[in-house]
Amino acid sequence: MTAQLPLPAAMDAGAVPIGLAVSLVEDNDGGRVFVHGELSYAWDGEDTATRRFAAAKLADIKAASVAEIAAVFGVEPGTLWRWRQALMTDGVLGLAPEKPGPKGPSRLTDPLKSRIRTLRSAGLSLRAVGAEVGVSEFTVRRALAMETPAPAGPATAHPVRQDTDADAIAAEPAKELPVLPAPADRSGERAWARTRLLECAAPVFAPAARVPLVGLFLALPALENTGLLECSKEVFGALPNGFYGLDTILTGAVCQALAGEPRAEGATRIDPVAMGRVLGLDRAPEVKTLRRKLSALAGTGKAGELLSAMAAKHLHAGREQDGEPGLAAVLYVDGHVRAYQGTRKIGKVHSTRLKFPVPATEETWVANANGAPVLVVMAEPGAALTGELRRLLPTLRTIIGDERRVLVGFDRGGWSPALFQHMAENNFDVLTWRKGTTADINDVLFTEVTHTDDHGQTRTWDAADTHVELPVGTTGEVFSMRQISRQINTPGGGSRQIHILTTTGMATGEVIYRMGARWRQENYFRYARMRFALDSHDAYASTDDDPERSVPNPAKRRAYQKVLTAKTRYEKTIADTDAALLAARTPAPGTSTVLITNALHNAITADLFAAETALDQAQEAHKEVPARVPLGEIAPGQQVLETETKLLSHAIRMAAFNTATTLAREIRTNTGYARADNEAHALIRQALTSSGDIDPSQDGYLTIRLDPLPTRRATAAIGELCDHLTATETRYPGTDRILRYETKNRETPLTN
C-alpha cells in the first residue's frame, strides 16, 4: 500500500515554526496559523483580539510549549497566561486591547533620544547610557529601537510595532536573511581531499537565518583563552591532508561537548548540517571520522605534552597574586579512580566513591584555586598519592617556569612528613589536613579570624595558630610546620578539633579558606562525570602490563594478618595463664600452704608456651615473605588501558568546561542578571544551544544574531554578554573574520 507523505508544518515558505507541528505567517495583510499544514486561524492586520485568541488556543491544545508560542507571538509567557485567563472568563471580548496611549507625558523626548544614540555610538554600555541620562536600561533599549526621524518621503516598507501587552526587548532589526538555505557547496574540496591534495577545508559561512546551535559561537572567545587550539598547533603541527583540519576537529569536539554530547558517539545525536554551519562547513565530521582523526593525534604520543602546554598558558594567563607576595599559584592535587566495566584483566584499585576495590585506572589531577582543571597525568597502577606528588613536582616547576613558591593543597592521602620536607626544600608550600590522633589545643589559644574572598563575601572562624614538629623517618629528625586548629560541632551537641598543616605564611583566615576550597576540585569531578563524561572509555584498546614491574606482595599482607592473629592469641593466653597461676598460688580456705609441682606448673603454662611458639613462627614466616614481587608472579596477563586517547579527550573536555565556566563568570560579573549566582551555568547551557542568524555580509566580520530566549531577563543578560564578547574582537579560528554578537528583539509586523 502507498503511504501519504505527511503535510508540512506550513504551506508558506516564509512561515515561522512553533514547535514541530505549528507555524505562523504574519505580513501586511494580517496573520495565519497552520497546524500540520492546515490553515487553522487567520486575522486581519488590525484584529488584535483574534491574534491573541489564536495564541491562547494554541497553548490550550498544547500544540507547542508556552515559551515557544509566547516567543513567536512576541510576548512573555506571563502575558500569554493572562490572555488565556481572559479568554476563559470573558471570552473573545476579554482579549480586545485597551485604548492605547501613554498614561502620562513620555520622558523619551527627541533630544533625549538623540543623546542616548550619541552616547551609545560612543561605545558606552546600555547600563552606562541609562545612568548618564537618568533612565532605565529598558528605556535605553526602547529608545535605540525607535526609528530615527527621516525627511518627508515615501513611508517605510514594513513598519514595526510591539504588542501593547508585551514587555519585549527591543533591538535594531536585522537584515533579511534566507531561512536555512543550503550550505555552501564544498563537493569540489571534498574531491580534492579524497586524493590527499587538500591540506584542509577553510571555514566558509553562508548567510542564514534561524540556524540551530548558533549559540555555540558564544564559546569561541573563551575557547581561545584555554589555549587548546594554539597549543595543539605547537604540539601536533597539523593533521594529515584531508577535508577536516586540526582546528575544525578540536573546535567541533569542544562544541559537541558544550551541546551536551561529549563523547564521539554523541555526533549521531546532533544534526551534522547544523553543527557544520557552526564550523563553516557543509556538514560536521561523522563518528568514524572524528575517531580516526583523534586516533591520529593520540598516535603521536604527545597528549601529555599538549596538557602541559595548556597548563602553562592557563597559569601564566591568570596567576593568583592574592595571598602572600612571591606566590606563583595555588594548586590542588588529588587522585581520581576511573572504574572499568569491560572484560579485560585490569588491576583493581579501591574506589572511595564505590567503597570497594574495582578494576580501574588512576589519574592525578591538578586544579587551580577556583577548582578549574589545569593538568591531568596518568598515575602508576596502585601508586599512592605521596609518590604521585613527588613525581609531579618537577612537572609543576617546569610549567610555572620560575622558582617562586607554589602552594599545593591535597587531602590526607598525601600524608608524609618526609614528602612535606622535600616539598619545602623545592619551594613548594604544603597545605593539608593532619592525619592521626593528636592532643587538643588549649581553648585559650583560639581567637576569631576572618577572610574576605574575591566576591566580597566575609567568613569568620575560631582558630588557633601554633607550630608542631613532625618526626621524619626513624633517625630522630623532625620537620617544623605551622598548625591551624579549628573547633567544629559534632552530632549530639559535642565538638572536636581538626588541624590544618601548612608551610605558608598566609593569614590564618586565608589558610582555612584555601583548605576548604579544595572541595571545588571534588565538585569538578562530580560535575564532569555528569556533563562531560569524565569516566567514559574513549578508546577500547589495551596493552600488556610490564610483568617485571615491582608491586606489593599480597602474601606479605596475609602473613602479617597471621602475625596479628597469633599476637592476639598470645596476649589472651598470657592473661589466662596469669589468672591460673594466681589461683594455684592462693591457699584454700582454712589452710596456709600451697604445693605447686613442676607438673602442675607445666600444665598451667602449656598453652602459653604453645601461643608463644606460634607467634615466633608467624613472625619468622612474615620476615621470609618478600614485600614486593614482580607483577608477572601474582597477576600474569594483567593489562593496562590505552592512555593517549583518554588524555587527549581530557584536554578537549577540560577546555569545554573552562569555556563554560568563563562564560558563567562573565554572566555574574558583566551583566545585571539577578539570579546569576545560582543560574549562570544553566543560562549558559541554554544560550549555547539556542538558534539564531549567521551574517557574513560585512567584509572582515562575522555577525552572530541570537534568537530571543524564553524570558526577557535571560535575553537581556545574553545581550549584555554579547556586548562584552564583541569587545574582545575574537577572530573565528582559521579565518580573519572578527566575531560580532547581537540579540534579536521580539517584534511583530505592523500592517498599514
C-alpha positions, 0 to 999 in steps of 0.5 A: 500500500502507498503511504501519504507523505505527511503535510508540512508544518506550513504551506508558506515558505516564509512561515515561522515554526512553533514547535514541530507541528505549528507555524505562523505567517504574519505580513501586511495583510494580517496573520495565519496559523497552520497546524500540520499544514492546515490553515487553522486561524487567520486575522486581519492586520488590525484584529488584535483580539483574534491574534491573541485568541489564536495564541491562547488556543494554541497553548490550550491544545498544547500544540507547542510549549508556552515559551515557544508560542509566547516567543513567536507571538512576541510576548512573555509567557506571563502575558500569554497566561493572562490572555488565556485567563481572559479568554476563559472568563470573558471570552473573545471580548476579554482579549480586545486591547485597551485604548492605547496611549501613554498614561502620562507625558513620555520622558523619551523626548527627541533630544533625549533620544538623540543623546542616548544614540550619541552616547551609545555610538560612543561605545558606552554600555546600555547600563552606562547610557541609562545612568548618564541620562537618568533612565532605565536600561529598558528605556535605553533599549526602547529608545535605540529601537525607535526609528530615527526621524527621516525627511518627508518621503515615501513611508517605510516598507514594513513598519514595526510595532510591539504588542501593547501587552508585551514587555519585549526587548527591543533591538535594531532589526536585522537584515533579511536573511534566507531561512536555512538555505543550503550550505555552501557547496564544498563537493569540489574540496571534498574531491580534492581531499579524497586524493590527499591534495587538500591540506584542509577545508577553510571555514566558509559561512553562508548567510542564514537565518534561524540556524540551530546551535548558533549559540555555540559561537558564544564559546569561541572567545573563551575557547581561545583563552584555554589555549587548546587550539594554539597549543595543539598547533605547537604540539601536533603541527597539523593533521594529515591532508584531508577535508577536516583540519586540526582546528575544525576537529578540536573546535567541533569536539569542544562544541559537541561537548558544550551541546551536551554530547561529549563523547564521539558517539554523541555526533549521531545525536546532533544534526551534522548540517547544523553543527557544520554551519557552526564550523563553516562547513557543509556538514560536521565530521561523522563518528568514524571520522572524528575517531580516526582523526583523534586516533591520529593525534593520540598516535603521536604520543604527545597528549601529555605534552599538549596538557602541559602546554595548556597548563602553562598558558592557563597559569601564566594567563591568570596567576593568583597574586592574592595571598602572600607576595612571591606566590606563583599559584595555588594548586590542588592535587588529588587522585581520581579512580576511573572504574572499568566495566569491560572484560579485560584483566585490569588491576583493581584499585579501591574506589572511595566513591564505590567503597570497594576495590574495582578494576580501574585506572588512576589519574592525578589531577591538578586544579587551580584555586577556583577548582578549574582543571589545569593538568591531568597525568596518568598515575602508576597502577596502585601508586599512592598519592605521596609518590604521585606528588613527588613525581609531579613536582618537577612537572609543576616547576617546569610549567610555572617556569620560575622558582617562586613558591607554589602552594599545593593543597591535597587531602590526607592521602598525601600524608608524609612528613618526609614528602612535606620536607622535600616539598619545602626544600623545592619551594613548594608550600604544603597545605593539608589536613593532619592525619592521626590522633593528636592532643587538643589545643588549649581553648585559650589559644583560639581567637576569631579570624576572618577572610574576605574572598574575591566576591566580597563575601566575609567568613569568620572562624575560631582558630588557633595558630601554633607550630608542631614538629613532625618526626621524619623517618626513624633517625630522630629528625623532625620537620617544623610546620605551622598548625591551624586548629579549628573547633567544629560541632559534632552530632549530639551537641559535642565538638572536636578539633581538626588541624590544618598543616601548612608551610605558608605564611598566609593569614590564618583566615586565608589558610582555612579558606584555601583548605576548604576550597579544595572541595571545588576540585571534588565538585569538578569531578562530580560535575564532569562525570555528569556533563562531560563524561569524565569516566567514559572509555574513549578508546577500547584498546589495551596493552600488556602490563610490564610483568617485571614491574615491582608491586606489593606482595599480597602474601606479605599482607596475609602473613602479617594478618597471621602475625596479628592473629597469633599476637592476639592469641598470645596476649589472651593466653598470657592473661589466662595463664596469669589468672591460673597461676594466681589461683594455684598460688592462693591457699584454700580456705582454712589452710596456709600452704600451697604445693605447686609441682613442676607438673602442675606448673607445666600444665598451667603454662602449656598453652602459653608456651604453645601461643608463644611458639606460634607467634615466633613462627608467624613472625619468622614466616612474615620476615621470609615473605618478600614485600614486593614481587614482580607483577608477572608472579601474582597477576600474569596477563594483567593489562593496562588501558590505552592512555593517549586517547583518554588524555587527549579527550581530557584536554578537549573536555577540560577546555569545554568546561573552562569555556563554560565556566568563563562564560558563567563568570562573565554572566555574574560579573558583566551583566545585571542578571539577578539570579546569576549566582545560582543560574549562570551555568544553566543560562549558559547551557541554554544560550549555547544551544539556542538558534539564531542568524549567521551574517557574513555580509560585512567584509572582515566580520562575522555577525552572530544574531541570537534568537530571543530566549524564553524570558526577557531577563535571560535575553537581556543578560545574553545581550549584555554578554554579547556586548562584552564578547564583541569587545574582545574582537575574537577572530573565528579560528582559521579565518580573519573574520572578527566575531560580532554578537547581537540579540534579536528583539521580539517584534511583530509586523505592523500592517498599514 
